[in-house]
């Protein structure tokens, strides 16, 4: 009788474990069949360490590319400094330009955000230094980025992307609520919605939105009245109404996309362009081994009216020629698609 009881317990546990494994694989998109979309008029541009985030100056067409040897960084190695590269789309034959060739500190750039104030272009960069993570503020003179300031605060323990809204004011995503490695892993695999969005008002940080599953990219509508946050394991974009005076946010809607959304860029019409990872566990394997390819995907959210939208899947591949797409930035007829780890990006005509 005793043996039968424990046999039933063991069978039940195995059943539950098997169910959880299958659910994890299903939720991560591992059973999806990837259909190729677009890519007919794309060129692979090499010469960067990676292209995790890209943003484009809306008037000049200068693309700013966040580049770092992120695989070496994730593996605990000490690679060369990363860089912000420029790629001028107003030119007929753009060439890569290192805009941060000499900095007096370790530079591990992650998410970036651009703002123009009184004709001065400022670029805010999430930087993972060995001691802590910072938001670095640069001014752009047309040829180089000049470092102005470094901002750090204890609440910003796991920053991913940054959205500047003033000379010293910005939103920044904490992609995990936990600060420990094990805590972050549990959040990811159990799909715990514990990450959040911080606001820095020029003096201090405060939490303005929470309950997000891996808060990743953040951006804003052209009129500054709405903020968008991509939550990777929630597989959704969260829309918030914004009070421009206080910086406070009010939840408006959740847009389910069914894919691992990463960075968000906003075009001249206010539409959202999102790099995404349709197979999240495959992406994890690719993050550890460059020979394992991870599918790439670009999603466009086109607004029909306030709160009403159409979803377009404008690009998809099996990870060739670019793997692990993390951002899609548009300017005119140009579309740039970046990657978390690949030493390249795609330059497409649309």
C-alpha positions in Angstrom: 0.0 0.0 0.0 2.8 2.4 1.0 4.7 1.7 -2.3 1.6 2.3 -4.4 0.9 5.6 -2.7 4.4 6.9 -3.4 4.2 5.5 -7.0 1.1 7.6 -7.5 2.8 10.6 -6.0 5.8 10.1 -8.3 3.6 9.7 -11.4 1.6 12.9 -10.5 4.8 14.9 -10.0 6.2 13.7 -13.3 2.9 14.6 -15.0 2.9 18.1 -13.5 6.6 18.6 -14.4 5.9 17.5 -18.0 3.0 19.8 -18.2 5.1 22.7 -16.9 7.8 22.0 -19.4 5.4 21.8 -22.3 3.7 25.0 -21.1 7.0 26.8 -20.9 8.0 25.7 -24.4 4.6 26.7 -25.8 4.6 30.1 -24.0 8.1 30.8 -25.3 6.9 30.2 -28.9 9.1 27.1 -29.5 6.4 25.3 -31.4 5.8 28.2 -33.9 6.6 27.8 -37.6 8.4 30.8 -38.8 7.2 32.1 -42.2 9.7 34.4 -43.9 8.3 37.9 -44.5 10.0 40.8 -46.3 13.7 41.1 -46.6 13.9 41.2 -50.4 15.6 44.7 -50.4 17.9 44.4 -47.4 21.7 44.7 -47.0 23.6 43.2 -44.1 26.0 45.9 -42.8 28.9 44.7 -40.7 31.5 46.6 -38.7 29.8 46.9 -35.4 30.1 44.7 -32.3 26.3 44.4 -32.1 23.3 46.7 -32.8 21.1 46.1 -29.8 19.3 49.5 -30.1 19.0 52.0 -32.9 17.3 55.4 -33.0 17.3 57.9 -35.8 17.3 61.7 -35.7 13.9 62.6 -37.2 15.2 65.6 -39.1 18.7 64.7 -40.2 18.5 61.0 -40.7 21.5 60.2 -38.6 21.1 56.7 -37.1 22.7 56.1 -33.7 23.6 52.5 -33.1 24.3 51.0 -29.6 27.1 48.5 -30.1 28.8 46.2 -27.6 30.2 42.7 -27.4 27.2 41.7 -25.4 27.9 37.9 -25.5 31.3 38.4 -23.9 29.8 40.7 -21.3 27.0 38.2 -20.5 29.6 35.5 -20.1 31.6 37.6 -17.6 34.5 38.4 -19.9 36.1 41.8 -20.2 35.9 42.8 -23.9 36.9 46.0 -25.5 34.8 49.1 -24.9 31.5 49.3 -26.8 30.6 52.3 -28.9 27.8 54.4 -30.3 28.1 54.3 -34.1 26.6 56.8 -36.5 25.1 55.8 -39.9 23.9 58.9 -41.9 20.9 57.9 -43.9 20.7 61.2 -45.7 23.9 60.2 -47.6 23.6 58.1 -50.8 26.4 55.8 -49.5 26.4 55.9 -45.7 29.5 54.8 -43.8 29.8 53.8 -40.1 31.3 56.5 -37.9 32.5 55.8 -34.3 30.9 58.7 -32.4 32.4 57.7 -29.0 36.1 56.8 -29.8 37.6 57.9 -26.5 35.8 57.8 -23.2 37.4 58.0 -19.7 35.2 55.1 -18.4 34.1 51.6 -19.3 31.4 51.8 -21.9 28.9 48.9 -22.2 26.0 50.6 -24.0 22.6 49.1 -23.9 19.3 51.0 -24.6 19.5 54.5 -26.0 17.1 57.4 -26.4 17.3 60.7 -28.3 15.8 64.2 -27.6 16.3 67.5 -29.3 16.1 70.6 -27.1 16.6 74.1 -28.6 18.3 72.6 -31.7 20.7 70.6 -29.5 20.6 66.8 -29.9 21.1 64.8 -26.7 21.6 61.1 -26.6 20.9 59.2 -23.4 22.6 55.8 -23.1 22.2 53.0 -20.5 25.7 51.9 -19.6 26.6 48.9 -17.6 29.9 49.8 -15.9 31.7 47.2 -13.7 30.6 49.0 -10.4 27.0 49.8 -11.4 24.7 50.8 -14.2 24.4 54.5 -15.3 22.5 56.6 -17.7 25.1 58.6 -19.7 24.1 61.9 -21.3 25.8 63.0 -24.4 25.4 66.1 -26.7 25.9 65.5 -30.5 27.7 68.1 -32.6 27.2 66.5 -36.0 30.4 64.5 -35.8 31.0 63.3 -32.2 29.1 62.6 -29.0 30.4 64.7 -26.1 29.8 63.2 -22.7 28.1 65.6 -20.3 26.9 63.7 -17.3 26.5 60.2 -15.6 23.4 59.5 -13.5 23.1 56.6 -11.1 20.7 55.6 -8.4 20.0 52.5 -6.3 16.5 51.9 -7.7 18.0 51.6 -11.2 19.5 48.1 -10.5 18.7 46.4 -13.8 18.2 49.2 -16.5 17.5 48.2 -20.1 16.2 51.1 -22.1 15.9 54.9 -21.6 13.5 57.5 -22.8 14.6 61.2 -22.3 11.9 63.7 -21.8 14.0 66.7 -20.7 17.6 67.9 -20.3 18.0 65.8 -17.1 14.6 63.9 -17.0 14.0 60.5 -18.3 12.1 57.2 -17.9 14.2 54.0 -17.6 13.0 50.3 -17.6 14.2 47.9 -14.9 13.8 44.7 -16.8 13.7 42.6 -13.5 12.3 43.3 -10.1 15.0 41.0 -8.6 18.7 42.1 -8.5 20.1 38.6 -8.0 20.9 36.2 -10.8 18.7 33.4 -9.5 15.9 35.9 -8.9 16.1 37.1 -12.4 16.1 33.6 -13.8 13.0 32.7 -11.8 11.2 35.8 -13.1 12.0 34.8 -16.7 11.0 31.2 -16.6 8.0 31.5 -14.3 6.9 34.6 -16.3 6.6 36.6 -13.1 5.5 40.2 -13.8 7.8 41.9 -11.3 9.7 44.4 -13.5 8.8 48.1 -13.7 9.4 51.6 -15.1 11.3 54.3 -13.2 11.1 58.1 -13.7 14.0 60.4 -12.9 12.8 64.0 -12.4 16.2 65.6 -12.4 16.9 64.8 -8.7 15.6 61.4 -7.8 14.0 58.2 -9.1 10.5 56.9 -8.4 8.5 54.0 -9.8 5.7 55.0 -12.1 4.5 51.7 -13.6 4.9 48.1 -12.4 3.5 44.6 -12.9 5.4 44.0 -16.2 7.0 40.8 -17.4 10.6 41.8 -18.4 10.1 45.6 -19.0 12.3 46.2 -22.1 12.0 49.0 -24.6 10.3 52.3 -23.8 9.2 55.1 -26.0 6.7 57.9 -26.3 4.1 59.4 -28.7 5.2 62.4 -30.7 2.9 64.7 -28.6 4.4 63.3 -25.4 1.0 62.3 -24.0 1.5 58.5 -24.1 4.3 56.2 -23.0 4.8 52.8 -24.5 6.6 49.9 -22.7 7.5 46.6 -24.4 7.3 43.7 -21.9 9.2 40.7 -23.3 7.8 37.8 -21.3 4.3 39.4 -21.1 4.6 39.4 -25.0 2.8 42.7 -25.0 3.1 46.5 -25.3 1.6 48.5 -22.4 0.2 51.9 -23.2 0.1 54.7 -20.5 -1.3 58.2 -20.5 1.4 60.6 -19.3 1.2 63.8 -17.3 4.0 65.9 -18.8 4.3 68.1 -15.7 4.7 65.4 -13.1 5.8 62.5 -15.3 3.1 60.3 -13.7 1.6 57.5 -15.8 -1.9 56.1 -15.9 -2.5 52.7 -17.5 -4.6 52.9 -20.7 -4.4 49.6 -22.6 -2.4 46.4 -23.1 -1.7 45.3 -26.7 -1.0 41.5 -26.9 1.4 40.6 -29.7 2.2 37.0 -28.9 5.9 37.4 -29.4 8.9 38.5 -27.3 8.9 42.2 -27.9 12.1 44.1 -27.4 12.8 47.8 -28.3 10.2 50.3 -29.6 10.8 53.0 -32.1 8.1 55.6 -33.1 7.9 56.9 -36.7 6.8 60.3 -37.9 3.2 59.2 -38.0 3.3 58.0 -34.4 3.2 54.3 -35.3 5.2 51.8 -33.3 8.0 49.7 -34.8 9.2 46.8 -32.6 12.0 44.3 -32.9 10.9 40.9 -31.5 12.0 37.4 -30.6 9.3 34.9 -31.6 11.1 31.9 -30.0 12.4 33.0 -26.6 14.1 29.8 -25.5 15.9 29.6 -28.9 17.0 33.2 -28.3 18.5 32.1 -24.9 20.4 29.3 -26.6 21.7 31.8 -29.3 22.8 34.2 -26.6 25.2 31.5 -25.4 26.3 30.2 -28.8 26.6 32.3 -31.9 26.2 29.3 -34.1 22.7 28.7 -32.9 20.4 31.1 -34.9 17.4 32.8 -33.4 14.5 34.0 -35.5 14.0 37.7 -36.2 10.8 39.6 -36.4 9.6 43.2 -36.8 6.1 44.2 -35.7 4.4 47.5 -36.6 1.5 48.9 -34.6 -0.4 51.3 -36.8 -2.8 53.6 -35.0 -6.2 54.1 -36.6 -7.5 56.4 -33.9 -6.8 56.8 -30.2 -6.7 53.3 -28.7 -7.6 51.6 -32.0 -4.8 50.0 -34.0 -3.8 47.5 -36.7 -1.0 45.0 -36.2 1.4 44.3 -39.1 4.1 41.7 -39.1 6.4 43.4 -41.6 9.6 41.2 -41.4 10.4 37.7 -40.2 13.2 35.2 -40.8 14.6 32.1 -39.3 17.6 34.0 -38.0 19.4 34.4 -41.4 21.0 36.7 -42.3 20.4 38.5 -39.0 19.7 36.7 -35.8 17.9 37.9 -32.6 16.4 41.1 -33.9 15.9 43.6 -31.1 15.0 46.9 -32.8 13.4 48.3 -36.0 14.0 52.0 -36.7 12.5 53.8 -39.7 13.3 57.1 -41.5 11.6 57.8 -44.8 12.0 54.8 -47.0 14.8 53.3 -44.7 14.3 50.6 -42.2 17.2 49.5 -39.9 16.9 46.2 -38.0 19.4 45.6 -35.2 20.5 42.5 -33.2 21.3 41.9 -29.6 24.5 39.9 -30.4 25.2 39.7 -34.1 28.1 42.0 -35.2 25.9 43.5 -37.9 22.5 45.2 -38.7 20.1 45.1 -41.7 19.6 48.2 -43.9 16.3 47.8 -45.8 14.3 49.8 -48.2 10.5 49.8 -47.5 
